[in-house]
Amino acid sequence: MRALFPVVIKAASTLKIDQDLVKELQAAIPSLPLLPERNPDQSALLKEGDSHDHSIIAIPTLLMP
C-alpha cells in the first residue's frame, strides 16, 4: 500500500477525480507500516533509518530458517 497509494493519489489528482478518495489515502499513508528492508548480502533486517541505495525489500519467507 505504501507504493500503491501515492500512485493512486497522483492519478486521481491528475484526472481531477475522486478527491474524497485522495483525502482518505493521504490520511492513511502515515499509519501504514514501513516495508522491511535488508542488505542484499545479509539476512538481518535493517533498522528504520539504516536503509541506503542498495537495500532491498525483504521477503519474509526468505528470512525464516
mmCIF file as Biopython writes it, N, C-alpha, C and O atoms, coordinates in Angstrom:
data_model
#
loop_
_atom_site.group_PDB
_atom_site.id
_atom_site.type_symbol
_atom_site.label_atom_id
_atom_site.label_alt_id
_atom_site.label_comp_id
_atom_site.label_asym_id
_atom_site.label_entity_id
_atom_site.label_seq_id
_atom_site.pdbx_PDB_ins_code
_atom_site.Cartn_x
_atom_site.Cartn_y
_atom_site.Cartn_z
_atom_site.occupancy
_atom_site.B_iso_or_equiv
_atom_site.auth_seq_id
_atom_site.auth_asym_id
_atom_site.pdbx_PDB_model_num
ATOM 1   N N  . MET A ? 1  ? 0.804   -1.191  0.000   1.0 0.0 1  A 1 
ATOM 2   C CA . MET A ? 1  ? 0.000   0.000   0.000   1.0 0.0 1  A 1 
ATOM 3   C C  . MET A ? 1  ? 0.857   1.269   0.000   1.0 0.0 1  A 1 
ATOM 4   O O  . MET A ? 1  ? 0.465   2.296   -0.554  1.0 0.0 1  A 1 
ATOM 5   N N  . ARG A ? 2  ? 2.044   1.177   0.637   1.0 0.0 2  A 1 
ATOM 6   C CA . ARG A ? 2  ? 2.926   2.349   0.649   1.0 0.0 2  A 1 
ATOM 7   C C  . ARG A ? 2  ? 3.340   2.740   -0.759  1.0 0.0 2  A 1 
ATOM 8   O O  . ARG A ? 2  ? 3.605   3.915   -1.013  1.0 0.0 2  A 1 
ATOM 9   N N  . ALA A ? 3  ? 3.402   1.800   -1.668  1.0 0.0 3  A 1 
ATOM 10  C CA . ALA A ? 3  ? 3.768   2.102   -3.053  1.0 0.0 3  A 1 
ATOM 11  C C  . ALA A ? 3  ? 2.536   2.445   -3.892  1.0 0.0 3  A 1 
ATOM 12  O O  . ALA A ? 3  ? 2.609   3.270   -4.802  1.0 0.0 3  A 1 
ATOM 13  N N  . LEU A ? 4  ? 1.414   1.812   -3.583  1.0 0.0 4  A 1 
ATOM 14  C CA . LEU A ? 4  ? 0.210   1.988   -4.393  1.0 0.0 4  A 1 
ATOM 15  C C  . LEU A ? 4  ? -0.515  3.301   -4.117  1.0 0.0 4  A 1 
ATOM 16  O O  . LEU A ? 4  ? -0.931  3.985   -5.052  1.0 0.0 4  A 1 
ATOM 17  N N  . PHE A ? 5  ? -0.669  3.658   -2.851  1.0 0.0 5  A 1 
ATOM 18  C CA . PHE A ? 5  ? -1.461  4.841   -2.509  1.0 0.0 5  A 1 
ATOM 19  C C  . PHE A ? 5  ? -0.952  6.116   -3.188  1.0 0.0 5  A 1 
ATOM 20  O O  . PHE A ? 5  ? -1.768  6.857   -3.737  1.0 0.0 5  A 1 
ATOM 21  N N  . PRO A ? 6  ? 0.352   6.411   -3.181  1.0 0.0 6  A 1 
ATOM 22  C CA . PRO A ? 6  ? 0.809   7.635   -3.858  1.0 0.0 6  A 1 
ATOM 23  C C  . PRO A ? 6  ? 0.523   7.649   -5.365  1.0 0.0 6  A 1 
ATOM 24  O O  . PRO A ? 6  ? 0.269   8.704   -5.946  1.0 0.0 6  A 1 
ATOM 25  N N  . VAL A ? 7  ? 0.566   6.488   -5.979  1.0 0.0 7  A 1 
ATOM 26  C CA . VAL A ? 7  ? 0.272   6.406   -7.416  1.0 0.0 7  A 1 
ATOM 27  C C  . VAL A ? 7  ? -1.203  6.688   -7.668  1.0 0.0 7  A 1 
ATOM 28  O O  . VAL A ? 7  ? -1.554  7.407   -8.604  1.0 0.0 7  A 1 
ATOM 29  N N  . VAL A ? 8  ? -2.055  6.126   -6.840  1.0 0.0 8  A 1 
ATOM 30  C CA . VAL A ? 8  ? -3.497  6.364   -6.968  1.0 0.0 8  A 1 
ATOM 31  C C  . VAL A ? 8  ? -3.797  7.847   -6.725  1.0 0.0 8  A 1 
ATOM 32  O O  . VAL A ? 8  ? -4.594  8.450   -7.443  1.0 0.0 8  A 1 
ATOM 33  N N  . ILE A ? 9  ? -3.160  8.423   -5.718  1.0 0.0 9  A 1 
ATOM 34  C CA . ILE A ? 9  ? -3.355  9.847   -5.417  1.0 0.0 9  A 1 
ATOM 35  C C  . ILE A ? 9  ? -2.942  10.701  -6.607  1.0 0.0 9  A 1 
ATOM 36  O O  . ILE A ? 9  ? -3.663  11.620  -6.998  1.0 0.0 9  A 1 
ATOM 37  N N  . LYS A ? 10 ? -1.787  10.400  -7.180  1.0 0.0 10 A 1 
ATOM 38  C CA . LYS A ? 10 ? -1.286  11.162  -8.326  1.0 0.0 10 A 1 
ATOM 39  C C  . LYS A ? 10 ? -2.231  11.036  -9.520  1.0 0.0 10 A 1 
ATOM 40  O O  . LYS A ? 10 ? -2.536  12.030  -10.180 1.0 0.0 10 A 1 
ATOM 41  N N  . ALA A ? 11 ? -2.691  9.822   -9.796  1.0 0.0 11 A 1 
ATOM 42  C CA . ALA A ? 11 ? -3.597  9.605   -10.931 1.0 0.0 11 A 1 
ATOM 43  C C  . ALA A ? 11 ? -4.920  10.338  -10.729 1.0 0.0 11 A 1 
ATOM 44  O O  . ALA A ? 11 ? -5.405  11.011  -11.638 1.0 0.0 11 A 1 
ATOM 45  N N  . ALA A ? 12 ? -5.497  10.209  -9.545  1.0 0.0 12 A 1 
ATOM 46  C CA . ALA A ? 12 ? -6.771  10.867  -9.275  1.0 0.0 12 A 1 
ATOM 47  C C  . ALA A ? 12 ? -6.632  12.385  -9.318  1.0 0.0 12 A 1 
ATOM 48  O O  . ALA A ? 12 ? -7.522  13.085  -9.800  1.0 0.0 12 A 1 
ATOM 49  N N  . SER A ? 13 ? -5.517  12.883  -8.814  1.0 0.0 13 A 1 
ATOM 50  C CA . SER A ? 13 ? -5.287  14.332  -8.840  1.0 0.0 13 A 1 
ATOM 51  C C  . SER A ? 13 ? -5.085  14.831  -10.267 1.0 0.0 13 A 1 
ATOM 52  O O  . SER A ? 13 ? -5.598  15.887  -10.637 1.0 0.0 13 A 1 
ATOM 53  N N  . THR A ? 14 ? -4.345  14.081  -11.059 1.0 0.0 14 A 1 
ATOM 54  C CA . THR A ? 14 ? -4.116  14.461  -12.453 1.0 0.0 14 A 1 
ATOM 55  C C  . THR A ? 14 ? -5.427  14.484  -13.238 1.0 0.0 14 A 1 
ATOM 56  O O  . THR A ? 14 ? -5.675  15.382  -14.042 1.0 0.0 14 A 1 
ATOM 57  N N  . LEU A ? 15 ? -6.260  13.471  -12.982 1.0 0.0 15 A 1 
ATOM 58  C CA . LEU A ? 15 ? -7.545  13.375  -13.690 1.0 0.0 15 A 1 
ATOM 59  C C  . LEU A ? 15 ? -8.638  14.225  -13.050 1.0 0.0 15 A 1 
ATOM 60  O O  . LEU A ? 15 ? -9.737  14.356  -13.588 1.0 0.0 15 A 1 
ATOM 61  N N  . LYS A ? 16 ? -8.316  14.802  -11.889 1.0 0.0 16 A 1 
ATOM 62  C CA . LYS A ? 16 ? -9.275  15.638  -11.158 1.0 0.0 16 A 1 
ATOM 63  C C  . LYS A ? 16 ? -10.560 14.867  -10.844 1.0 0.0 16 A 1 
ATOM 64  O O  . LYS A ? 16 ? -11.671 15.347  -11.068 1.0 0.0 16 A 1 
ATOM 65  N N  . ILE A ? 17 ? -10.366 13.647  -10.316 1.0 0.0 17 A 1 
ATOM 66  C CA . ILE A ? 17 ? -11.496 12.815  -9.896  1.0 0.0 17 A 1 
ATOM 67  C C  . ILE A ? 17 ? -11.218 12.254  -8.503  1.0 0.0 17 A 1 
ATOM 68  O O  . ILE A ? 17 ? -10.082 12.272  -8.028  1.0 0.0 17 A 1 
ATOM 69  N N  . ASP A ? 18 ? -12.256 11.763  -7.866  1.0 0.0 18 A 1 
ATOM 70  C CA . ASP A ? 18 ? -12.158 11.042  -6.595  1.0 0.0 18 A 1 
ATOM 71  C C  . ASP A ? 18 ? -11.392 11.796  -5.510  1.0 0.0 18 A 1 
ATOM 72  O O  . ASP A ? 18 ? -10.540 11.218  -4.834  1.0 0.0 18 A 1 
ATOM 73  N N  . GLN A ? 19 ? -11.687 13.067  -5.346  1.0 0.0 19 A 1 
ATOM 74  C CA . GLN A ? 19 ? -10.975 13.860  -4.335  1.0 0.0 19 A 1 
ATOM 75  C C  . GLN A ? 19 ? -11.224 13.347  -2.915  1.0 0.0 19 A 1 
ATOM 76  O O  . GLN A ? 19 ? -10.360 13.487  -2.049  1.0 0.0 19 A 1 
ATOM 77  N N  . ASP A ? 20 ? -12.397 12.753  -2.668  1.0 0.0 20 A 1 
ATOM 78  C CA . ASP A ? 20 ? -12.651 12.159  -1.349  1.0 0.0 20 A 1 
ATOM 79  C C  . ASP A ? 20 ? -11.710 10.983  -1.101  1.0 0.0 20 A 1 
ATOM 80  O O  . ASP A ? 20 ? -11.182 10.825  0.000   1.0 0.0 20 A 1 
ATOM 81  N N  . LEU A ? 21 ? -11.504 10.169  -2.118  1.0 0.0 21 A 1 
ATOM 82  C CA . LEU A ? 21 ? -10.583 9.046   -2.006  1.0 0.0 21 A 1 
ATOM 83  C C  . LEU A ? 21 ? -9.153  9.548   -1.783  1.0 0.0 21 A 1 
ATOM 84  O O  . LEU A ? 21 ? -8.417  8.984   -0.974  1.0 0.0 21 A 1 
ATOM 85  N N  . VAL A ? 22 ? -8.767  10.589  -2.485  1.0 0.0 22 A 1 
ATOM 86  C CA . VAL A ? 22 ? -7.431  11.164  -2.325  1.0 0.0 22 A 1 
ATOM 87  C C  . VAL A ? 22 ? -7.217  11.578  -0.874  1.0 0.0 22 A 1 
ATOM 88  O O  . VAL A ? 22 ? -6.173  11.282  -0.293  1.0 0.0 22 A 1 
ATOM 89  N N  . LYS A ? 23 ? -8.189  12.256  -0.288  1.0 0.0 23 A 1 
ATOM 90  C CA . LYS A ? 23 ? -8.068  12.688  1.113   1.0 0.0 23 A 1 
ATOM 91  C C  . LYS A ? 23 ? -7.944  11.499  2.050   1.0 0.0 23 A 1 
ATOM 92  O O  . LYS A ? 23 ? -7.150  11.531  2.990   1.0 0.0 23 A 1 
ATOM 93  N N  . GLU A ? 24 ? -8.729  10.440  1.803   1.0 0.0 24 A 1 
ATOM 94  C CA . GLU A ? 24 ? -8.661  9.244   2.651   1.0 0.0 24 A 1 
ATOM 95  C C  . GLU A ? 24 ? -7.294  8.563   2.549   1.0 0.0 24 A 1 
ATOM 96  O O  . GLU A ? 24 ? -6.718  8.155   3.558   1.0 0.0 24 A 1 
ATOM 97  N N  . LEU A ? 25 ? -6.788  8.446   1.333   1.0 0.0 25 A 1 
ATOM 98  C CA . LEU A ? 25 ? -5.492  7.803   1.138   1.0 0.0 25 A 1 
ATOM 99  C C  . LEU A ? 25 ? -4.369  8.631   1.757   1.0 0.0 25 A 1 
ATOM 100 O O  . LEU A ? 25 ? -3.461  8.076   2.376   1.0 0.0 25 A 1 
ATOM 101 N N  . GLN A ? 26 ? -4.422  9.937   1.597   1.0 0.0 26 A 1 
ATOM 102 C CA . GLN A ? 26 ? -3.404  10.799  2.192   1.0 0.0 26 A 1 
ATOM 103 C C  . GLN A ? 26 ? -3.407  10.678  3.711   1.0 0.0 26 A 1 
ATOM 104 O O  . GLN A ? 26 ? -2.351  10.694  4.343   1.0 0.0 26 A 1 
ATOM 105 N N  . ALA A ? 27 ? -4.590  10.557  4.291   1.0 0.0 27 A 1 
ATOM 106 C CA . ALA A ? 27 ? -4.695  10.417  5.745   1.0 0.0 27 A 1 
ATOM 107 C C  . ALA A ? 27 ? -4.199  9.044   6.208   1.0 0.0 27 A 1 
ATOM 108 O O  . ALA A ? 27 ? -3.691  8.915   7.322   1.0 0.0 27 A 1 
ATOM 109 N N  . ALA A ? 28 ? -4.343  8.021   5.363   1.0 0.0 28 A 1 
ATOM 110 C CA . ALA A ? 28 ? -3.972  6.655   5.740   1.0 0.0 28 A 1 
ATOM 111 C C  . ALA A ? 28 ? -2.473  6.377   5.623   1.0 0.0 28 A 1 
ATOM 112 O O  . ALA A ? 28 ? -1.950  5.534   6.350   1.0 0.0 28 A 1 
ATOM 113 N N  . ILE A ? 29 ? -1.786  7.058   4.736   1.0 0.0 29 A 1 
ATOM 114 C CA . ILE A ? 29 ? -0.368  6.768   4.474   1.0 0.0 29 A 1 
ATOM 115 C C  . ILE A ? 29 ? 0.496   6.794   5.740   1.0 0.0 29 A 1 
ATOM 116 O O  . ILE A ? 29 ? 1.286   5.871   5.936   1.0 0.0 29 A 1 
ATOM 117 N N  . PRO A ? 30 ? 0.384   7.798   6.598   1.0 0.0 30 A 1 
ATOM 118 C CA . PRO A ? 30 ? 1.255   7.803   7.789   1.0 0.0 30 A 1 
ATOM 119 C C  . PRO A ? 30 ? 1.048   6.614   8.728   1.0 0.0 30 A 1 
ATOM 120 O O  . PRO A ? 30 ? 1.956   6.259   9.481   1.0 0.0 30 A 1 
ATOM 121 N N  . SER A ? 31 ? -0.122  6.003   8.693   1.0 0.0 31 A 1 
ATOM 122 C CA . SER A ? 31 ? -0.382  4.878   9.597   1.0 0.0 31 A 1 
ATOM 123 C C  . SER A ? 31 ? 0.030   3.523   9.010   1.0 0.0 31 A 1 
ATOM 124 O O  . SER A ? 31 ? -0.045  2.507   9.701   1.0 0.0 31 A 1 
ATOM 125 N N  . LEU A ? 32 ? 0.459   3.497   7.756   1.0 0.0 32 A 1 
ATOM 126 C CA . LEU A ? 32 ? 0.891   2.241   7.139   1.0 0.0 32 A 1 
ATOM 127 C C  . LEU A ? 32 ? 2.254   1.828   7.672   1.0 0.0 32 A 1 
ATOM 128 O O  . LEU A ? 32 ? 3.125   2.676   7.871   1.0 0.0 32 A 1 
ATOM 129 N N  . PRO A ? 33 ? 2.448   0.539   7.905   1.0 0.0 33 A 1 
ATOM 130 C CA . PRO A ? 33 ? 3.769   0.102   8.374   1.0 0.0 33 A 1 
ATOM 131 C C  . PRO A ? 33 ? 4.811   0.246   7.268   1.0 0.0 33 A 1 
ATOM 132 O O  . PRO A ? 33 ? 4.495   0.145   6.083   1.0 0.0 33 A 1 
ATOM 133 N N  . LEU A ? 34 ? 6.054   0.483   7.675   1.0 0.0 34 A 1 
ATOM 134 C CA . LEU A ? 34 ? 7.147   0.566   6.711   1.0 0.0 34 A 1 
ATOM 135 C C  . LEU A ? 34 ? 7.435   -0.822  6.141   1.0 0.0 34 A 1 
ATOM 136 O O  . LEU A ? 34 ? 7.204   -1.836  6.800   1.0 0.0 34 A 1 
ATOM 137 N N  . LEU A ? 35 ? 7.931   -0.852  4.938   1.0 0.0 35 A 1 
ATOM 138 C CA . LEU A ? 35 ? 8.321   -2.120  4.340   1.0 0.0 35 A 1 
ATOM 139 C C  . LEU A ? 35 ? 9.632   -2.580  4.968   1.0 0.0 35 A 1 
ATOM 140 O O  . LEU A ? 35 ? 10.543  -1.770  5.141   1.0 0.0 35 A 1 
ATOM 141 N N  . PRO A ? 36 ? 9.747   -3.852  5.308   1.0 0.0 36 A 1 
ATOM 142 C CA . PRO A ? 36 ? 11.008  -4.329  5.878   1.0 0.0 36 A 1 
ATOM 143 C C  . PRO A ? 36 ? 12.100  -4.310  4.805   1.0 0.0 36 A 1 
ATOM 144 O O  . PRO A ? 36 ? 11.861  -4.711  3.666   1.0 0.0 36 A 1 
ATOM 145 N N  . GLU A ? 37 ? 13.285  -3.848  5.168   1.0 0.0 37 A 1 
ATOM 146 C CA . GLU A ? 37 ? 14.408  -3.785  4.228   1.0 0.0 37 A 1 
ATOM 147 C C  . GLU A ? 37 ? 15.587  -4.571  4.776   1.0 0.0 37 A 1 
ATOM 148 O O  . GLU A ? 37 ? 15.726  -4.755  5.986   1.0 0.0 37 A 1 
ATOM 149 N N  . ARG A ? 38 ? 16.430  -5.030  3.867   1.0 0.0 38 A 1 
ATOM 150 C CA . ARG A ? 38 ? 17.656  -5.709  4.274   1.0 0.0 38 A 1 
ATOM 151 C C  . ARG A ? 38 ? 18.724  -5.440  3.229   1.0 0.0 38 A 1 
ATOM 152 O O  . ARG A ? 38 ? 18.416  -5.052  2.103   1.0 0.0 38 A 1 
ATOM 153 N N  . ASN A ? 39 ? 19.979  -5.648  3.604   1.0 0.0 39 A 1 
ATOM 154 C CA . ASN A ? 39 ? 21.080  -5.589  2.647   1.0 0.0 39 A 1 
ATOM 155 C C  . ASN A ? 39 ? 21.021  -6.854  1.797   1.0 0.0 39 A 1 
ATOM 156 O O  . ASN A ? 39 ? 20.670  -7.915  2.313   1.0 0.0 39 A 1 
ATOM 157 N N  . PRO A ? 40 ? 21.350  -6.772  0.527   1.0 0.0 40 A 1 
ATOM 158 C CA . PRO A ? 40 ? 21.320  -7.970  -0.310  1.0 0.0 40 A 1 
ATOM 159 C C  . PRO A ? 40 ? 22.276  -9.059  0.176   1.0 0.0 40 A 1 
ATOM 160 O O  . PRO A ? 40 ? 22.048  -10.241 -0.080  1.0 0.0 40 A 1 
ATOM 161 N N  . ASP A ? 41 ? 23.344  -8.668  0.876   1.0 0.0 41 A 1 
ATOM 162 C CA . ASP A ? 41 ? 24.361  -9.630  1.321   1.0 0.0 41 A 1 
ATOM 163 C C  . ASP A ? 41 ? 24.096  -10.195 2.712   1.0 0.0 41 A 1 
ATOM 164 O O  . ASP A ? 41 ? 24.865  -11.028 3.191   1.0 0.0 41 A 1 
ATOM 165 N N  . GLN A ? 42 ? 23.028  -9.762  3.365   1.0 0.0 42 A 1 
ATOM 166 C CA . GLN A ? 42 ? 22.752  -10.197 4.727   1.0 0.0 42 A 1 
ATOM 167 C C  . GLN A ? 42 ? 21.288  -10.600 4.852   1.0 0.0 42 A 1 
ATOM 168 O O  . GLN A ? 42 ? 20.447  -10.162 4.067   1.0 0.0 42 A 1 
ATOM 169 N N  . SER A ? 43 ? 20.990  -11.432 5.835   1.0 0.0 43 A 1 
ATOM 170 C CA . SER A ? 43 ? 19.599  -11.825 6.030   1.0 0.0 43 A 1 
ATOM 171 C C  . SER A ? 43 ? 18.907  -11.002 7.108   1.0 0.0 43 A 1 
ATOM 172 O O  . SER A ? 43 ? 17.679  -11.010 7.192   1.0 0.0 43 A 1 
ATOM 173 N N  . ALA A ? 44 ? 19.679  -10.284 7.941   1.0 0.0 44 A 1 
ATOM 174 C CA . ALA A ? 44 ? 19.081  -9.489  9.016   1.0 0.0 44 A 1 
ATOM 175 C C  . ALA A ? 44 ? 18.380  -8.260  8.449   1.0 0.0 44 A 1 
ATOM 176 O O  . ALA A ? 44 ? 18.853  -7.647  7.492   1.0 0.0 44 A 1 
ATOM 177 N N  . LEU A ? 45 ? 17.255  -7.912  9.047   1.0 0.0 45 A 1 
ATOM 178 C CA . LEU A ? 45 ? 16.533  -6.718  8.635   1.0 0.0 45 A 1 
ATOM 179 C C  . LEU A ? 45 ? 17.272  -5.474  9.091   1.0 0.0 45 A 1 
ATOM 180 O O  . LEU A ? 45 ? 17.939  -5.469  10.125  1.0 0.0 45 A 1 
ATOM 181 N N  . LEU A ? 46 ? 17.140  -4.424  8.302   1.0 0.0 46 A 1 
ATOM 182 C CA . LEU A ? 46 ? 17.723  -3.141  8.670   1.0 0.0 46 A 1 
ATOM 183 C C  . LEU A ? 46 ? 16.814  -2.435  9.660   1.0 0.0 46 A 1 
ATOM 184 O O  . LEU A ? 46 ? 15.596  -2.608  9.626   1.0 0.0 46 A 1 
ATOM 185 N N  . LYS A ? 47 ? 17.398  -1.650  10.531  1.0 0.0 47 A 1 
ATOM 186 C CA . LYS A ? 47 ? 16.613  -0.830  11.447  1.0 0.0 47 A 1 
ATOM 187 C C  . LYS A ? 47 ? 16.094  0.372   10.676  1.0 0.0 47 A 1 
ATOM 188 O O  . LYS A ? 47 ? 16.684  0.784   9.677   1.0 0.0 47 A 1 
ATOM 189 N N  . GLU A ? 48 ? 14.988  0.930   11.145  1.0 0.0 48 A 1 
ATOM 190 C CA . GLU A ? 48 ? 14.430  2.107   10.495  1.0 0.0 48 A 1 
ATOM 191 C C  . GLU A ? 48 ? 15.480  3.206   10.420  1.0 0.0 48 A 1 
ATOM 192 O O  . GLU A ? 48 ? 16.132  3.517   11.417  1.0 0.0 48 A 1 
ATOM 193 N N  . GLY A ? 49 ? 15.642  3.791   9.242   1.0 0.0 49 A 1 
ATOM 194 C CA . GLY A ? 49 ? 16.615  4.850   9.053   1.0 0.0 49 A 1 
ATOM 195 C C  . GLY A ? 49 ? 17.981  4.362   8.592   1.0 0.0 49 A 1 
ATOM 196 O O  . GLY A ? 49 ? 18.835  5.178   8.243   1.0 0.0 49 A 1 
ATOM 197 N N  . ASP A ? 50 ? 18.211  3.040   8.583   1.0 0.0 50 A 1 
ATOM 198 C CA . ASP A ? 50 ? 19.503  2.496   8.166   1.0 0.0 50 A 1 
ATOM 199 C C  . ASP A ? 50 ? 19.546  2.114   6.686   1.0 0.0 50 A 1 
ATOM 200 O O  . ASP A ? 50 ? 20.562  1.606   6.212   1.0 0.0 50 A 1 
ATOM 201 N N  . SER A ? 51 ? 18.480  2.346   5.970   1.0 0.0 51 A 1 
ATOM 202 C CA . SER A ? 51 ? 18.470  1.934   4.568   1.0 0.0 51 A 1 
ATOM 203 C C  . SER A ? 51 ? 19.381  2.830   3.737   1.0 0.0 51 A 1 
ATOM 204 O O  . SER A ? 51 ? 19.716  3.945   4.134   1.0 0.0 51 A 1 
ATOM 205 N N  . HIS A ? 52 ? 19.771  2.316   2.580   1.0 0.0 52 A 1 
ATOM 206 C CA . HIS A ? 52 ? 20.644  3.042   1.672   1.0 0.0 52 A 1 
ATOM 207 C C  . HIS A ? 52 ? 20.278  2.663   0.249   1.0 0.0 52 A 1 
ATOM 208 O O  . HIS A ? 52 ? 19.307  1.938   0.034   1.0 0.0 52 A 1 
ATOM 209 N N  . ASP A ? 53 ? 21.023  3.130   -0.704  1.0 0.0 53 A 1 
ATOM 210 C CA . ASP A ? 53 ? 20.702  2.909   -2.115  1.0 0.0 53 A 1 
ATOM 211 C C  . ASP A ? 53 ? 20.665  1.437   -2.507  1.0 0.0 53 A 1 
ATOM 212 O O  . ASP A ? 53 ? 19.982  1.073   -3.464  1.0 0.0 53 A 1 
ATOM 213 N N  . HIS A ? 54 ? 21.387  0.591   -1.786  1.0 0.0 54 A 1 
ATOM 214 C CA . HIS A ? 54 ? 21.472  -0.815  -2.166  1.0 0.0 54 A 1 
ATOM 215 C C  . HIS A ? 54 ? 20.552  -1.720  -1.363  1.0 0.0 54 A 1 
ATOM 216 O O  . HIS A ? 54 ? 20.515  -2.926  -1.606  1.0 0.0 54 A 1 
ATOM 217 N N  . SER A ? 55 ? 19.808  -1.165  -0.408  1.0 0.0 55 A 1 
ATOM 218 C CA . SER A ? 55 ? 18.930  -2.017  0.385   1.0 0.0 55 A 1 
ATOM 219 C C  . SER A ? 55 ? 17.739  -2.456  -0.473  1.0 0.0 55 A 1 
ATOM 220 O O  . SER A ? 55 ? 17.353  -1.776  -1.424  1.0 0.0 55 A 1 
ATOM 221 N N  . ILE A ? 56 ? 17.176  -3.599  -0.116  1.0 0.0 56 A 1 
ATOM 222 C CA . ILE A ? 56 ? 16.063  -4.161  -0.867  1.0 0.0 56 A 1 
ATOM 223 C C  . ILE A ? 56 ? 14.922  -4.477  0.090   1.0 0.0 56 A 1 
ATOM 224 O O  . ILE A ? 56 ? 15.125  -4.584  1.299   1.0 0.0 56 A 1 
ATOM 225 N N  . ILE A ? 57 ? 13.725  -4.624  -0.458  1.0 0.0 57 A 1 
ATOM 226 C CA . ILE A ? 57 ? 12.582  -5.018  0.359   1.0 0.0 57 A 1 
ATOM 227 C C  . ILE A ? 57 ? 12.769  -6.480  0.729   1.0 0.0 57 A 1 
ATOM 228 O O  . ILE A ? 57 ? 13.035  -7.322  -0.129  1.0 0.0 57 A 1 
ATOM 229 N N  . ALA A ? 58 ? 12.628  -6.768  2.005   1.0 0.0 58 A 1 
ATOM 230 C CA . ALA A ? 58 ? 12.830  -8.129  2.488   1.0 0.0 58 A 1 
ATOM 231 C C  . ALA A ? 58 ? 11.583  -8.966  2.234   1.0 0.0 58 A 1 
ATOM 232 O O  . ALA A ? 58 ? 10.460  -8.509  2.446   1.0 0.0 58 A 1 
ATOM 233 N N  . ILE A ? 59 ? 11.791  -10.172 1.785   1.0 0.0 59 A 1 
ATOM 234 C CA . ILE A ? 59 ? 10.699  -11.123 1.606   1.0 0.0 59 A 1 
ATOM 235 C C  . ILE A ? 59 ? 10.686  -11.992 2.858   1.0 0.0 59 A 1 
ATOM 236 O O  . ILE A ? 59 ? 11.633  -12.744 3.090   1.0 0.0 59 A 1 
ATOM 237 N N  . PRO A ? 60 ? 9.631   -11.905 3.670   1.0 0.0 60 A 1 
ATOM 238 C CA . PRO A ? 60 ? 9.625   -12.601 4.967   1.0 0.0 60 A 1 
ATOM 239 C C  . PRO A ? 60 ? 9.951   -14.083 4.887   1.0 0.0 60 A 1 
ATOM 240 O O  . PRO A ? 60 ? 10.607  -14.602 5.789   1.0 0.0 60 A 1 
ATOM 241 N N  . THR A ? 61 ? 9.527   -14.775 3.858   1.0 0.0 61 A 1 
ATOM 242 C CA . THR A ? 61 ? 9.780   -16.218 3.785   1.0 0.0 61 A 1 
ATOM 243 C C  . THR A ? 61 ? 11.253  -16.524 3.608   1.0 0.0 61 A 1 
ATOM 244 O O  . THR A ? 61 ? 11.696  -17.612 3.975   1.0 0.0 61 A 1 
ATOM 245 N N  . LEU A ? 62 ? 12.028  -15.598 3.056   1.0 0.0 62 A 1 
ATOM 246 C CA . LEU A ? 62 ? 13.460  -15.818 2.882   1.0 0.0 62 A 1 
ATOM 247 C C  . LEU A ? 62 ? 14.235  -15.583 4.176   1.0 0.0 62 A 1 
ATOM 248 O O  . LEU A ? 62 ? 15.395  -15.981 4.285   1.0 0.0 62 A 1 
ATOM 249 N N  . LEU A ? 63 ? 13.606  -14.943 5.148   1.0 0.0 63 A 1 
ATOM 250 C CA . LEU A ? 63 ? 14.270  -14.633 6.400   1.0 0.0 63 A 1 
ATOM 251 C C  . LEU A ? 63 ? 14.122  -15.768 7.419   1.0 0.0 63 A 1 
ATOM 252 O O  . LEU A ? 63 ? 14.832  -15.808 8.424   1.0 0.0 63 A 1 
ATOM 253 N N  . MET A ? 64 ? 13.208  -16.673 7.151   1.0 0.0 64 A 1 
ATOM 254 C CA . MET A ? 64 ? 12.975  -17.771 8.087   1.0 0.0 64 A 1 
ATOM 255 C C  . MET A ? 64 ? 13.981  -18.883 7.856   1.0 0.0 64 A 1 
ATOM 256 O O  . MET A ? 64 ? 14.329  -19.174 6.712   1.0 0.0 64 A 1 
ATOM 257 N N  . PRO A ? 65 ? 14.458  -19.516 8.938   1.0 0.0 65 A 1 
ATOM 258 C CA . PRO A ? 65 ? 15.423  -20.619 8.752   1.0 0.0 65 A 1 
ATOM 259 C C  . PRO A ? 65 ? 14.794  -21.844 8.136   1.0 0.0 65 A 1 
ATOM 260 O O  . PRO A ? 65 ? 15.475  -22.847 7.921   1.0 0.0 65 A 1 
#
